[in-house]
Amino acid sequence: MIELHYEKGQYVCKCSFDERMVPKNAHFHWDGTRWHTKSARWALKIVQYADRGTKARIIRKCQRIVEYQELAMGPGKPKERETSWMDYS
C-alpha cells in the first residue's frame, strides 16, 4: 500500500518494491531507504496517496505557485489561458 506524508520539510512516499514506479514516475528521489521530494509539484502527481494534512499542504503550495505566476505576469500582460493548480499534476 502506498502512503504519502510530509515530514522534516519533505514529502515522503512509502511503498512496496512492486509499487516503486509510482513515486519514481512522480520524480521522487530514492536515497536507499525511502522515496522523497521537496517539491509540492511532484507530490501533486501522487496526491491520491496522501494523508489528509499532507493533501491540504500540497494543494495549498500548488495554489501559491499559480498565484505567484499570475503576479509575475503583471496586469498589463495578456494571459493565454487561465492557469489552474491542476496544470502541475
Secondary structure, DSSP 8 states (H G I E B T S, - for coil): --EEEEETTEEEEE--GGGTHHHHHTT-EE-SS-EEES-HHHHHTTGGGB-HHHHHHHHHHHHHHHHHHHHHH-TTS--SS---GGGG-
